[in-house]
Amino acid sequence: MLSVNPFSVAGESLPAGFLQGLLIVLLVAVVLGTLFDIIHKGSARYFFANMRNSKDKGRRLGGGELASIAVQTAVVDVLASGEFCNPKRRVAHLLGMYGFVLYVVATAMMVFRHPSGPTPQIWPMLWWVGALMVLVGGYWFWFFIRVDVAAEGHSPFRLAKADLFVLSLLASVTLGVVWAASGAGVGLLFWLYIVATIVLFAGVPWSKFAHMFFKPAAAFDKRVCEANGTVENLPTQTRDDPEQRMRHSMELLRDAPMDMGLGIKREAPRHY
């Protein structure tokens, strides 16, 4: 099972080029959906406007500093998901991220490079490894790590619009694994897998799919603002300045010390 290309088996019962054409359509859907998301939310306009506004307010960064910031962003924020302070959340995210990359790359290789005939065992094996990583990270996150479940006591089956990406990803990969394990070829499981995959890639404007593309830009922008001193006009790390104290929305925090201890991080918020 781990050495069989399931797409090659299914391709024998499908019109020539069906799977290749489907992957191209899904790729186009992701590109168009991401562009729509960026334009609709104005994220690109915000980043460029923020760069222009902060250019003259902070110190000018040299090319070497910008290159160093770019490397730190790529290694820490992107490859290591350094923005997560919760270690469990970080591990689950890394499992899902790298698993999804393996899953997509292996799928593309098996569909385009080996649509029929023998397939090098490495690609089916990577497909299975990636799919299982996604399932472990995704289901772990969904049932045990989600904030509204772990901290607010909501049911893990409670659904919201923001859950579309995770649910469609889990549905697609789960159905894909069940379909591939059954060896059913083209049947009900195959078409359910195709429908779930279309929802995943075509639902970019309504899900968090696009965040994987502009989160690195946001992380880079944050590091640049910290390096040049502008910090996106956020309050400084002191409340000696009355103007800075008044910027806090909570009145109780305006005269509070900067270091107030661990607070809610002292223990897991499971009091519901």
C-alpha positions, -999 to 999 in steps of 0.1 A, spaced: 0 0 0 28 24 9 45 19 -24 15 22 -47 7 54 -66 -31 57 -60 -35 84 -86 -20 61 -113 -46 35 -104 -74 60 -105 -61 75 -138 -68 42 -156 -105 49 -152 -105 86 -158 -102 107 -190 -66 114 -201 -52 145 -184 -81 148 -159 -60 148 -127 -34 170 -142 -60 195 -154 -77 194 -120 -44 202 -102 -38 232 -125 -73 245 -119 -68 242 -82 -34 260 -84 -51 289 -103 -79 289 -78 -53 294 -50 -36 322 -68 -68 341 -77 -82 334 -42 -51 348 -25 -51 379 -47 -87 385 -40 -81 380 -2 -52 405 -3 -72 431 -23 -104 426 -2 -87 429 32 -62 455 20 -33 436 36 -7 445 9 -19 481 9 -14 482 47 21 468 45 33 492 18 16 522 36 32 512 69 66 509 52 63 544 37 51 559 70 78 544 91 106 551 65 112 586 78 103 580 115 130 554 123 166 549 115 175 538 80 184 501 78 213 490 56 212 462 31 230 438 54 206 444 82 176 438 60 192 406 47 198 395 83 162 403 92 149 383 61 170 353 71 157 355 107 122 357 95 126 327 72 143 306 98 125 316 130 91 327 120 85 306 89 105 274 92 103 271 130 70 288 136 86 309 163 55 331 168 39 303 189 48 305 225 27 274 233 49 244 226 20 221 219 5 245 194 39 250 178 45 212 173 9 207 160 15 236 135 48 223 124 34 188 118 5 202 98 28 226 78 55 202 68 31 174 64 10 195 40 42 205 20 52 168 17 16 158 8 12 184 -19 47 179 -35 43 141 -36 8 145 -51 21 168 -78 50 144 -86 28 113 -88 1 131 -109 24 149 -134 56 128 -135 42 93 -130 5 94 -141 7 57 -152 30 28 -149 56 22 -122 63 50 -97 94 54 -76 85 42 -41 98 74 -25 68 95 -37 40 73 -24 59 69 9 63 107 12 26 111 4 17 88 32 41 104 57 29 139 48 -8 129 51 -3 112 85 16 143 98 -13 165 87 -38 142 104 -18 140 137 -12 178 139 -47 187 126 -68 164 149 -45 172 179 -51 209 173 -88 205 167 -97 184 197 -72 195 223 -54 228 216 -80 252 201 -84 282 224 -122 282 225 -121 245 235 -91 245 260 -98 279 276 -134 287 270 -149 253 275 -167 251 241 -175 218 225 -148 206 200 -176 201 175 -186 238 176 -181 253 141 -172 288 130 -163 305 97 -126 306 108 -126 268 110 -132 263 72 -95 259 64 -87 233 91 -119 213 85 -115 212 47 -79 203 51 -87 174 75 -116 163 54 -95 162 22 -65 144 37 -87 120 57 -107 110 27 -76 108 6 -60 84 31 -91 62 34 -95 62 -4 -58 52 -10 -59 26 18 -90 10 3 -75 7 -32 -110 14 -45 -98 33 -76 -125 56 -89 -156 53 -67 -176 71 -41 -146 76 -18 -126 91 -47 -152 116 -56 -157 126 -20 -120 132 -18 -121 153 -49 -150 174 -36 -133 180 -2 -100 190 -20 -119 214 -43 -134 230 -12 -100 233 4 -83 250 -25 -112 270 -39 -123 283 -5 -92 305 -1 -112 338 0 -134 324 29 -107 305 49 -73 311 65 -55 294 35 -40 327 23 -24 335 56 4 311 48 15 335 21 12 369 38 22 358 74 59 358 64 54 394 51 38 404 84 66 388 104 93 405 83 75 439 86 73 435 124 110 427 127 119 457 105 98 480 127 115 466 158 149 471 142 144 507 130 127 518 162 92 525 149 76 493 162 45 502 141 37 531 165 28 507 193 33 517 230 69 516 242 80 493 270 76 521 296 46 539 311 66 569 323 52 589 294 16 600 302 8 599 265 18 562 263 -2 554 295 -34 569 279 -30 547 248 -40 516 268 -77 508 263 -80 492 298 -80 519 324 -67 495 351 -35 490 330 -26 526 326 -8 528 360 1 491 363 37 481 363 51 466 331 60 433 348 29 419 364 40 382 366 28 353 346 -9 360 349 -30 335 330 1 318 318 8 306 353 -14 275 348 -35 260 320 -68 278 318 -91 248 324 -115 260 350 -148 255 330 
